[in-house]
Amino acid sequence: MSATDDIRRSYRRPRVVMREHLARPASEPRALVFLLAALTVIFIAQWPRLSRIAHEMPDQPMVGLMMGTVLALLATVPVFYAIAALSHLVLRLLGGQGSWYGARVALFWSLLVVSPLMLLQGLVAGFIGRGAELSLVSALVTVAFVLLWGAALRVVEFEGKTN
């Protein structure tokens, strides 16, 4: 299936989609692509907010804001690897039987699945700005991510051996 179909399906049956990803041969490049694709969508989601900042503060050029954002996102790559490793270690203490690779796929895939919601969050931040609307959408994105990541980790750590 295509990634967009898998993303759409993940909102209804996240554990089924995660099982399908784990049934494929382990591929570190595929896991990295999940993370980089998620970060790309997250970067694009920031454009309306950055445009608003550049408009409100003319001394902040849009190109500079975009470069700062992309560099900050690239700096998070090792952080996400560390978060995946930490989640695996914590769940191993709680009886998890998964793999390091599975923990990475669970986190990176969950980020990719929630990235379309981050596009909405970026639009709200850019067009409406700070306020109740942005807080509501941000809470929705956070809850969706936590639920998706939790479901993925459940499959990885507690539903049989993974790659």
N, C-alpha and C positions, 0 to 999 in steps of 0.2 A: 504494500500500500504506500501511497505517497505520504510525505510528512504532514501535509495539511489535512489529509483525511485522518491520520493518526492523532493529530492535535484535536480535531473536532471530536473524534471518538473518545478521547481521553477525558472529556468533560462528563461523559455518561458512564464510561466503563474504564476508569484509569488502570485498574489492576489487570484487566484483560490485555490492554495495550502494552503495559509493562512486561507482562509474561511473554508477549510476542517479541518484544525487543530482546529480552533475555534468552529466548529460544534460538536466536541467531548466533552464529559464531562470535565470540568476543572480538571486538574491534575497537581498539583505542582511538584510531582516527575517527570512527563514527561517533564515539562519545565526545571527542573534542569538537566535532562539527556541530553536535547538539548545543554545546556551550557557546561556540562562536556564533551560531545562527541566533541563539537567544540574545546574546549581547548585541548583535547587529540590529535586531528588532527593537531592543531596549534603547539603543542609540537613536534610531529613527524616531522612537516615541518621545525622545527629549526635544526634538526640533521645535515643536510649537512653544514649549516652555522657554527654550533658548531664544526664540524669536521675540517673545514677549519681553524677556529681560533686555535684549538688545534694543528693542523699541523704547522701553522705559528708561534705559540708561545708555544714551548714545556713546558714552566713552567706552562701552564694552562692545567691541566689534563681534558680529555673529561668527565669523570665522574663528576668532580666538576662543569664543565660548564652545564652539563645536570641537575644536582641537583639544581643549581641556577635557571635555566630556569623553571623547573617544580614548584619550590617554588614561583617564581615570577608569574607564570600563576595562581597558586592556590590563590595567594593574590589578583588577579583581580576579583575573584568571587563576593565579596561584591561590588566592583566598578561597575560591570555590573548590579547588582540589583539596585544600585543607579542611573545609567544612564537610566535604564528602567523607574524608578519612575520619574525622572526628565523629560524625554520625555513625559510621561503621563500628568504630571502637566502642562507643556508648551502647549501641544495640548488641554488640557482641557480649558486653557485660550483662545484658539483659536476656541473653540466650539466643541471640541472632546467629544464624548459620550462613550468612551471605558472604559475598566476596568484595574485595576492594573495588573491582571493576563494576560490580552491580551497584554499589553505593554511589559511584560516580555517575553511572547512567541514570540512576533514580533522581539525583539532584539536577543534572544537566537537562534531562528530559522534562522534569517538572518546570524548570525555568523556561524552556522553550514553549511548553504548553500554556503557561501563564502570560507569555509575552504579548499575545494579541490584546489581553486585558490591559497591559501596560500601554498599548497604543491609545486606548480609551483614556487612561489616566493622563497621558501626555496631552491629549486634546483638551481635556478638562483643565489641566494646568495652564495650557497656552491660551485658551479662549475665555475661561472664566476666572482663572487665577485662584489664589488661596481662598479658602472658605469651606463651608459645610459640604459643598458638592465634591470638592477635591478630597476632603477627608473621607467622605463616604466611598468614593471610588477607590481610594488608597486602601481603605479597610477591606473592600471587596477583593482587591488584588491580593492582599496579604492572606486573607482567609482562604481564597482559592489556592494559592501557592502552598500553604501549610497542609491543606487537605490532600492536594495532589501529591506532594512530596511524602506525606505520611502513608498514603495508599501505595506509592511506589516502593517505599522502604519496607512496608509490610510484605510485599511480594518478594523483594530481594532477600530480606533477612529471615523471614519466618515461613515462607511457602516453598521450601525445598532448596536443593543445591542449585547455585547459579554458576556461571562461568568464572 
